[in-house]
C-alpha cells in the first residue's frame, strides 16, 4: 500500500493503514532513534511511540509533502527528548545494534580487514556516543538519513545557523576523538 493510501485509511480510522506504514518505516525509525539514544530497547520504544503519535496527528500532515521526513522528524524529536531525559543508561554494548550495520562489511575481505573495519565502526560509534543529543541528532539526520541543513532546520525547528553550528562542532569533536584513537 502506498503512503498516500495508508494515510487516507488512517484518517478513516482503518488501522491497516498504520500497519502498512509501520512495515515500511519501522527499521528506519529504529535506526534513526538508536543513533540518537544508543539503546536498542529505548530506540524501539521511541519508534513505537512515534508511530502512535503520527497516527494521532495524521490530520496535521500536509499531504502535498512526503511522509518520511515528517515522520522522521517526530522520531528524532522524541529520541532527543528521551536522550535529554536519560530515560535509560546509554550503552554501546547493545547486542546486534552495537554492530550498527553489518551490511557495510564488503564481501571478500580478509579476516584482518574485517576486524579493522569492525574496530573502526566501534570507534565511530563510541565517538558519536560522546556527542550531545543535539549533535547526535544532526549527525544522524545528515549522514544516515541524508537530510540537508535546511531540511534539518525545518525538522528540528531550529535556525539553520544552529544546525550548522551543531554539525560543525560534532564534526570537530568526532575528528579530534578519531584522530586520537589511531
C-alpha positions in Angstrom: 0.0 0.0 0.0 1.4 3.4 -0.9 1.9 6.1 1.8 -0.9 8.2 0.5 -3.4 5.3 0.6 -2.2 4.3 4.1 -2.6 7.9 5.3 -6.1 8.1 3.9 -7.0 4.9 5.6 -5.6 6.0 8.9 -7.7 9.2 8.6 -10.8 7.0 8.1 -9.9 5.0 11.3 -8.6 2.0 9.5 -5.5 0.6 11.4 -4.4 -1.4 8.3 -3.1 2.0 7.0 -0.9 2.3 10.1 0.3 -1.3 9.8 1.4 -0.5 6.3 3.4 2.5 7.4 5.0 0.5 10.3 6.1 -2.2 7.9 7.6 0.4 5.6 9.3 2.7 8.1 10.0 0.6 11.3 13.6 -0.2 10.5 14.5 3.4 9.5 12.7 4.8 12.6 14.5 2.4 15.0 17.9 3.2 13.3 17.3 7.0 13.5 16.3 6.8 17.2 19.2 4.4 18.0 21.7 6.8 16.6 20.5 9.4 19.0 19.8 7.4 22.2 22.3 4.5 21.7 20.0 2.0 23.4 18.2 -0.6 21.2 15.2 -1.1 23.5 14.8 2.6 24.0 15.1 3.2 20.3 12.3 0.6 19.7 10.1 2.3 22.3 10.8 5.7 20.7 9.9 4.4 17.2 6.7 2.7 18.5 5.6 5.9 20.3 6.4 7.9 17.2 4.1 5.7 15.1 1.3 6.2 17.6 1.9 10.0 17.7 2.0 10.1 13.9 -1.4 8.3 13.7 -2.8 10.7 16.3 -1.5 13.8 14.4 -2.1 12.5 10.9 -4.7 15.2 10.2 -1.9 17.8 10.7 0.2 16.1 8.0 0.4 18.1 4.7 -0.4 15.5 2.1 1.4 17.6 -0.6 4.7 16.7 1.1 6.4 13.3 1.5 5.5 11.3 4.7 9.0 10.0 5.6 10.6 13.4 6.5 7.6 14.4 8.6 7.5 11.1 10.4 11.3 11.0 11.0 11.1 14.5 12.5 8.7 13.0 15.1 11.1 10.1 15.7 14.1 12.4 16.0 12.4 14.9 18.3 11.2 12.0 20.5 14.6 10.4 20.6 16.2 13.8 21.5 13.7 14.2 24.3 14.4 10.6 25.6 18.2 11.2 25.4 17.9 14.5 27.3 15.8 12.9 30.0 18.2 10.0 30.3 15.4 7.5 30.4 17.8 4.6 30.3 21.6 4.2 30.7 23.0 4.7 27.2 25.1 1.8 26.1 27.3 0.8 23.2 27.0 -2.9 24.1 23.5 -3.3 22.8 23.6 -6.7 21.1 23.2 -6.6 17.3 22.7 -2.9 17.3 26.3 -2.4 18.5 27.5 -3.7 15.2 25.4 -1.0 13.7 25.1 -2.2 10.1 26.8 -5.4 9.2 25.8 -4.9 5.6 28.6 -2.3 5.5 31.1 -5.2 5.5 32.3 -5.7 2.0 32.3 -9.4 0.9 35.7 -10.9 0.2 37.6 -9.0 2.8 40.4 -10.8 4.7 39.7 -11.5 8.4 42.2 -8.8 9.4 40.4 -6.3 7.2 37.0 -7.3 8.7 38.5 -6.9 12.2 39.9 -3.5 11.4 36.5 -2.4 9.8 34.7 -3.6 13.0 37.1 -1.7 15.2 36.7 1.4 13.1 32.9 1.1 13.3 33.1 0.6 17.1 35.4 3.7 17.5 33.0 5.7 15.4 30.0 4.7 17.5 31.9 5.4 20.7 32.8 8.9 19.3 29.2 9.6 18.2 28.0 8.4 21.6 30.2 11.1 23.3 28.3 13.9 21.4 25.5 15.9 22.9 22.0 14.6 22.0 21.6 17.6 19.6 24.9 16.8 17.9 24.0 13.1 17.6 20.7 14.1 16.0 22.2 16.3 13.3 24.9 13.7 12.6 22.1 11.0 12.2 19.9 13.2 10.1 22.7 14.4 7.8 24.9 11.3 7.3 22.5 8.4 7.9 19.2 9.9 6.7 20.7 12.2 4.0 18.9 15.4 5.1 20.3 18.8 4.1 20.9 21.5 6.7 17.8 23.3 5.6 15.7 20.1 6.0 17.2 19.5 9.4 16.4 23.1 10.4 12.8 22.6 9.4 12.6 19.1 11.1 14.2 20.2 14.3 12.5 23.6 14.3 15.9 25.4 14.9 17.6 28.1 12.8 19.9 26.9 10.1 22.7 28.7 11.9 22.2 26.5 14.9 22.1 23.3 12.8 25.3 24.4 11.1 27.0 25.1 14.4 25.9 21.7 15.9 27.1 19.9 12.8 30.4 21.8 12.8 31.0 21.2 16.5 30.0 17.5 16.1 32.4 17.0 13.2 35.2 18.8 15.1 34.6 16.6 18.2 34.5 13.4 16.1 37.7 14.3 14.2 39.5 15.0 17.4 38.4 11.8 19.0 39.0 9.6 16.0 42.4 11.1 15.2 43.4 10.4 18.8 42.3 6.8 18.6 44.7 6.0 15.7 
